[in-house]
Amino acid sequence: MPENNLEFNAQINSFKKEYPCFQERNNKNYSFLKGILDIPNDDEEIAGSFSIEIHPTKNFPFAFPILYEVGNDIPCEADWHKYSDNSCCLTIPAEEILICKRGITIVEFVSNIAIPYFANQLHKKHTGHYMHEYSHGSKGIQEFYTELFQSKDYNLWEQCIKVALGKIKYGRNEKCYCNSGKKYKKCHFLIEDDVRKIGKEQIMIDFKIMKLI
């Protein structure tokens, strides 16, 4: 259930200056935004438009607001990354944590998340497939962590997590434990900061979904 969020409310007017076709609406105890979002193509021409709503969440700006596509231009189907309540599936939780690690504004959310999401929907309408997407469920989570750790080897994932969480010490100038031949400080050391930001709790949730623990 969306909740009143003071930070979200404080950003509404500045968002409307960037996107003047949006209006502030009220739903019981909280305000949200509703309007038509135009999606530009590579030539900055309007490729399509979607009727959307943006609702606050408890943890905004350190989590995405909820995005709803309410014009029925996208089917409410898993293959279209849209739920039965019209909310949009934007990415997996671990990636959302990384994107929002320093906080996100409503303008940034629309520019960097919502517009690419709808551009991808238009691409699928025209070609039958997305430009890039994570698969559904555990497979999509596995794809994310494969990209993050730059490997499909679960043992390497486990090693990286243990080092990131301080369970194993590793010298910065040692050869990286992934056997890349690079120094640790120029290899998986750079990934471990993201592991810490995702956090042990979310990683354990994801690993249970993938049935790795």
Secondary structure, 3 states (H helix, E strand, C coil): CCCCCHHHHHHHHHHHHHCCCCEEEEECCEEEEEEEEEEECCCCCEEEEEEEEEECCCCCCCCCCEEEECCCCCCCCHHHCECCCCEECCCCHHHHHHHCCCCCCHHHHHHHHHHHHHHHHHHHHHHCCCCCCCCCHHHHHHHHHHHHHCCCCHHHHHHHHHHHCCCCCCCCCCECCCCCCCEHHHCCHHHHHHHHHHCHHHHHHHHHHCCCC
